[in-house]
Amino acid sequence: MYKIKTMNKIAPVGLEILDKAGYQISDKEENPDAILVRSANLHEYEFNPELVCIARAGAGTNNIPIQRCTEAGIVVFNTPGANADAVKELCICALLMASRDILGGIEWVRSIADRGDEVAGMVERGKSSFSGPELNGKTLGVIGLGAVGAKIANTAVALGMEVYGYDPYLSVDAAWQLSRSVKHAHDLETIYRYSDYITIHVPYTSETHHIINAEAIKQMKDGVRIINLARGELVCDEDILAALDTTKVARYVTDFPNGVLAGVPNVVPIPHLGASTPESEEKCAIMAAKEILDYLENGNITNSVNMPTVCLDRMGVSRLCVMHRNVPRMIQRFLDLIGRQDINVEHMINKPRGEYAYTIIDTGTKINGAITAGIKAMDEVFRVRVL
């Protein structure tokens, strides 16, 4: 029986999937086979030897020590696209709040609520202070066209906006989901040059740190409106404040407010609501649970951030799963060990991801201890599992 440790409150519909599979689920489990987590910080967490995978019920994995997990033979999953509808809807709201001072107007009306019969007249005289442009006919630049970015681009087209999208890593599947009306930007400069609104939907890495900075803002239209629902560190706070002060940036909507931004005029600080819907939490939990189940039961890897996508239908009696470095002759060495035991290979697959790789081998008879011991002894191997 596999043991699952939950590190945060996980939607019950996800836990039910693992419960029906007969797994032991607890937030007190000391030696789990898998961890199901949302926002808990695992950077100082001591991984037990039995732990083979971690599933993050969400897209970002900054709370997980990816490199340490890989070296320990632990597959890390996330749930891309599970919260895409929730973020898309918040982004449409953000576009509207970037255009008109809706929140400022509401707060002002509340402040004059005690004026009784005068309120209606005051509203008519004061409403122009909170006005702003329509979205229809304006240009939106979408940086990152993954599950979230593609949905936003398509919705913006439906709202009558001209849309440019930039994503140097655009997958074929993501491209198929894009409206034909979305214009392909070959570089960020194109996004900056033409966009009245810019929304960012890329993961946070060392390469994307402060992707929106003074140099980028300098290339943008005067009065541009910027939306960041992805990660706070994608935008340089100091540079955005300077641009707001000169009105180069008309408004900045962020889902990651901090002490620097929270009280600044023309900053719309949203309290990290991007994926905060019950539907999103359920979708993330279901996807994460299914990833754990398929890996524990079949060794299949889908939506991993540190290992390649490798899925193979079961064939034969035993399945050998090996995480290893992507170096020459590894597969041949595995096959030599198996062949010397007169065991036939029924089916196999190997895929690399950078300096790492993952191999699944199905055999016609049971894999014995000599094979697993021989493979585990190889310096380039991180983890061996027999299913």
C-alpha positions in Angstrom: 0.0 0.0 0.0 1.4 3.3 -1.0 1.6 6.2 1.5 0.8 9.8 0.6 1.7 12.8 2.7 -0.4 16.0 2.2 1.4 19.2 3.1 -1.5 21.6 2.6 -5.3 21.4 2.5 -6.1 19.5 -0.7 -9.5 19.4 -2.3 -11.3 16.2 -1.3 -12.1 15.2 -4.9 -8.4 14.8 -5.5 -7.8 12.8 -2.3 -10.7 10.5 -3.2 -8.8 9.3 -6.3 -6.0 8.1 -4.1 -8.3 6.8 -1.4 -10.1 4.6 -3.9 -6.8 3.2 -5.1 -6.3 2.0 -1.5 -3.5 4.5 -0.6 -2.8 5.6 2.9 -3.2 9.4 3.1 -2.2 11.6 6.0 -0.6 14.9 6.8 1.3 13.1 9.6 3.0 10.4 7.4 6.7 10.2 8.2 7.9 7.9 5.4 5.7 8.7 2.4 6.0 7.3 -1.1 4.6 10.6 -2.5 3.9 14.1 -1.3 0.9 16.2 -2.4 1.6 19.9 -1.8 0.3 23.3 -2.7 2.3 26.2 -1.1 4.2 24.6 1.7 8.0 25.3 1.5 10.0 22.1 1.0 13.4 23.7 0.6 14.5 22.7 4.1 12.4 19.5 4.1 14.4 16.2 4.7 13.3 13.7 2.0 13.0 10.1 3.2 14.5 7.4 1.1 11.1 5.9 0.1 9.9 9.2 -1.4 9.7 8.8 -5.2 7.5 11.8 -6.3 6.1 15.2 -5.3 3.0 16.6 -7.0 2.4 20.3 -6.7 -1.3 21.1 -7.0 -0.6 24.3 -9.0 1.6 25.5 -11.8 4.6 27.1 -9.9 7.2 25.0 -8.2 9.3 27.7 -6.6 8.5 26.1 -3.2 10.2 22.8 -4.2 14.0 22.2 -4.4 14.0 20.8 -8.0 17.7 20.1 -8.3 17.9 18.3 -5.0 14.8 16.2 -5.9 16.3 15.2 -9.2 19.6 14.1 -7.6 17.6 12.1 -5.1 15.6 10.4 -7.8 12.3 12.2 -7.0 10.0 13.2 -9.8 8.4 16.6 -9.4 5.0 17.1 -11.0 2.9 20.3 -11.4 -0.6 20.8 -12.8 -0.3 23.2 -15.8 -3.6 24.4 -17.2 -5.7 23.2 -14.2 -6.1 26.8 -13.0 -6.1 28.4 -16.5 -9.8 29.4 -16.5 -9.5 31.0 -13.1 -6.5 33.1 -14.1 -8.0 34.0 -17.4 -11.1 35.3 -15.7 -9.0 37.4 -13.3 -7.0 38.7 -16.2 -10.1 40.0 -17.9 -11.1 41.7 -14.6 -7.5 43.1 -14.5 -7.8 44.5 -18.0 -10.9 46.4 -16.9 -9.3 47.6 -13.7 -6.3 48.7 -15.7 -8.6 50.8 -18.0 -10.9 52.5 -15.6 -10.4 53.3 -11.9 -13.2 51.1 -10.9 -11.9 50.4 -7.4 -11.2 54.1 -6.8 -14.6 55.0 -7.9 -16.2 52.5 -5.6 -14.2 53.7 -2.6 -15.1 57.3 -3.4 -18.8 56.5 -3.6 -18.6 54.7 -0.2 -16.9 57.7 1.2 -19.8 59.9 0.4 -22.5 57.5 1.4 -23.5 59.7 4.4 -24.4 62.6 2.0 -27.9 61.2 1.5 -29.9 62.8 -1.3 -26.7 64.5 -2.5 -25.0 61.3 -3.5 -26.7 60.9 -7.0 -25.8 64.4 -8.0 -22.2 64.1 -6.7 -21.7 60.8 -8.6 -22.8 62.5 -11.9 -20.4 65.4 -11.3 -17.5 63.3 -10.1 -17.6 60.2 -12.4 -15.2 61.6 -15.0 -12.4 61.3 -12.5 -12.6 57.5 -12.7 -13.1 57.1 -16.5 -10.8 55.3 -18.9 -10.4 53.7 -22.3 -12.4 50.8 -23.7 -10.7 47.5 -24.5 -12.4 47.2 -27.9 -10.0 48.3 -30.6 -6.9 48.4 -28.4 -3.9 46.1 -28.7 -3.0 43.5 -26.1 0.5 41.9 -25.9 0.6 38.5 -24.3 4.0 37.3 -23.1 3.8 33.5 -22.7 1.2 31.5 -24.7 0.9 28.4 -22.5 -2.4 27.2 -21.1 -3.2 30.5 -19.4 -1.8 32.9 -22.0 -3.6 31.2 -24.9 -7.0 31.4 -23.2 -6.4 35.1 -22.5 -5.3 35.8 -26.0 -8.4 34.1 -27.4 -10.8 35.9 -25.0 -9.2 39.3 -25.8 -9.8 38.6 -29.5 -13.5 38.0 -28.7 -13.6 41.3 -26.8 -12.5 43.1 -30.0 -8.9 43.6 -29.2 -6.0 43.2 -31.5 -3.7 40.6 -29.9 0.0 39.9 -30.3 1.5 36.9 -28.7 5.1 36.1 -27.9 6.4 32.7 -26.8 9.7 31.3 -28.1 8.9 27.9 -26.6 5.4 27.6 -28.0 4.4 23.9 -28.2 2.4 22.5 -31.1 -0.5 21.6 -28.8 -0.6 25.2 -27.5 -0.4 26.6 -31.0 -3.5 24.6 -32.0 -5.5 26.2 -29.2 -4.7 29.8 -30.4 -7.2 31.8 -32.4 -6.0 32.5 -35.9 -6.5 36.2 -35.2 -3.6 36.2 -32.7 -0.6 37.8 -34.3 2.8 36.1 -33.8 5.4 38.4 -32.3 8.9 37.1 -33.1 10.4 39.1 -30.2 9.6 41.1 -27.1 10.3 44.4 -28.9 7.3 43.8 -31.1 5.1 43.4 -28.0 6.5 46.5 -26.4 6.2 48.6 -29.6 2.5 47.9 -30.4 0.7 47.1 -27.2 -1.6 49.3 -25.2 -1.9 46.6 -22.6 0.7 43.9 -21.7 0.0 40.8 -19.7 2.7 38.4 -18.5 2.3 34.6 -18.3 5.7 33.0 -18.1 7.3 30.9 -15.3 9.7 32.6 -13.0 13.3 31.6 -13.7 16.7 33.2 -13.6 16.2 34.2 -17.3 12.8 35.8 -16.6 13.8 37.6 -13.4 12.7 41.3 -13.9 11.8 40.6 -17.5 9.9 43.9 -17.2 12.5 46.5 -16.2 13.5 50.0 -17.1 15.0 49.0 -20.5 11.8 47.1 -21.5 9.5 49.9 -20.3 11.5 52.4 -22.4 10.5 50.5 -25.5 6.8 50.6 -24.7 4.0 53.0 -25.7 3.5 56.0 -23.4 0.6 55.2 -21.1 0.9 51.4 -21.4 -1.0 49.3 -18.9 0.8 46.3 -17.5 -0.8 43.2 -15.8 1.2 40.6 -13.8 -0.7 37.6 -12.6 2.2 35.2 -13.0 5.0 36.0 -10.4 5.9 39.2 -8.6 9.6 38.9 -9.4 9.0 39.1 -13.2 8.6 42.9 -12.8 11.2 45.2 -11.2 9.3 47.1 -8.5 11.6 50.1 -8.6 11.4 50.4 -12.3 7.6 50.1 -12.5 7.3 52.8 -9.7 9.5 55.2 -11.7 7.5 54.6 -14.8 4.2 55.2 -13.0 5.6 58.4 -11.6 6.3 59.7 -15.1 3.0 58.3 -16.4 5.0 56.2 -19.0 3.0 53.3 -17.4 -0.6 54.4 -16.7 -1.5 51.6 -14.4 0.1 48.4 -13.0 -2.2 45.5 -11.9 -0.4 42.9 -9.9 -1.5 39.7 -8.1 1.6 39.9 -5.9 1.4 43.1 -3.8 4.1 43.9 -1.3 5.0 46.7 1.1 6.6 48.7 -1.8 3.5 48.5 -4.1 0.5 48.2 -1.9 -0.3 51.9 -1.3 1.0 53.4 -4.6 -1.5 55.3 -6.8 -2.2 53.6 -10.1 -1.1 50.3 -8.7 -4.0 47.8 -8.4 -2.9 45.3 -5.8 -4.9 42.0 -5.9 -4.3 39.7 -3.0 -3.0 36.7 -5.0 -6.4 35.6 -6.3 -5.2 34.0 -9.6 -6.1 30.4 -8.8 -8.4 31.1 -5.8 -11.6 29.5 -7.0 -13.0 26.2 -5.7 -13.1 24.9 -9.3 -9.4 25.6 -9.8 -8.4 24.0 -6.5 -10.4 20.9 -7.5 -8.9 20.7 -11.0 -5.4 21.0 -9.6 -6.0 18.4 -6.9 -7.5 15.9 -9.4 -4.6 16.4 -11.9 -2.0 16.0 -9.2 -3.6 12.9 -7.8 -3.8 11.3 -11.2 -0.1 12.1 -11.8 0.9 10.4 -8.6 -1.3 7.4 -9.2 0.0 6.8 -12.7 3.6 7.2 -11.6 3.4 4.9 -8.6 1.4 2.2 -10.4 2.9 2.4 -13.9 6.0 4.5 -13.7 4.5 6.9 -16.3 5.6 10.6 -16.1 3.3 13.4 -17.2 3.7 17.1 -16.4 7.0 16.8 -14.7 9.3 19.8 -14.2 12.5 17.8 -13.8 12.0 14.7 -15.9 10.8 14.1 -19.5 7.3 13.1 -20.4 7.4 9.3 -20.7 4.3 7.1 -21.0 4.1 3.5 -22.1 1.2 1.0 -22.1 1.9 -2.0 -19.9 3.1 -5.1 -21.7 4.7 -8.2 -20.1 5.2 -9.3 -16.5 7.5 -6.8 -14.9 8.3 -3.1 -15.5 11.7 -1.6 -14.9 11.8 2.2 -14.4 15.2 3.9 -14.2 16.1 7.6 -13.6 19.6 8.3 -14.8 22.0 10.8 -16.4 21.7 11.3 -20.1 25.0 9.7 -21.1 26.0 7.3 -23.9 25.4 3.5 -23.7 23.1 3.6 -20.6 20.3 1.7 -22.4 22.7 -0.9 -23.7 24.1 -1.5 -20.3 20.6 -2.0 -18.9 19.8 -4.4 -21.8 23.0 -6.3 -21.3 22.2 -7.0 -17.6 18.7 -8.2 -18.6 19.9 -10.3 -21.5 22.5 -12.1 -19.3 19.6 -13.3 -17.1 17.9 -14.8 -20.2 15.0 -12.4 -19.8 13.2 -11.1 -22.9 12.3 -7.4 -23.4 8.7 -7.0 -24.5 8.6 -3.2 -24.8 10.7 -0.2 -23.9 11.0 3.6 -24.1 13.7 6.1 -23.2 13.5 9.9 -23.3 16.0 12.6 -22.3 15.5 16.0 -20.7 18.8 17.9 -20.7 21.4 16.1 -18.7 18.8 13.6 -17.3 16.9 10.8 -18.8 14.2 8.2 -17.9 13.9 4.6 -19.2 11.0 2.2 -18.9 11.6 -1.5 -19.9 8.8 -4.2 -19.8 10.0 -7.7 -19.6 8.4 -11.1 -20.4 9.4 -12.6 -17.0 10.0 -11.3 -13.5 13.0 -9.0 -13.0 15.3 -10.5 -10.4 17.5 -8.9 -7.7 20.7 -9.3 -9.7 19.4 -7.0 -12.4 18.2 -4.2 -10.0 21.3 -4.5 -7.9 23.5 -4.2 -11.1 21.6 -1.1 -12.3 21.6 0.6 -8.9 25.3 0.2 -8.7 25.8 2.3 -11.8 27.1 5.8 -10.8 24.8 7.5 -13.4 21.6 6.0 -12.0 19.5 7.9 -9.4 16.5 5.6 -8.9 15.4 2.1 -9.9 11.9 0.9 -9.5 10.4 -2.5 -10.4 6.6 -2.5 -10.9 
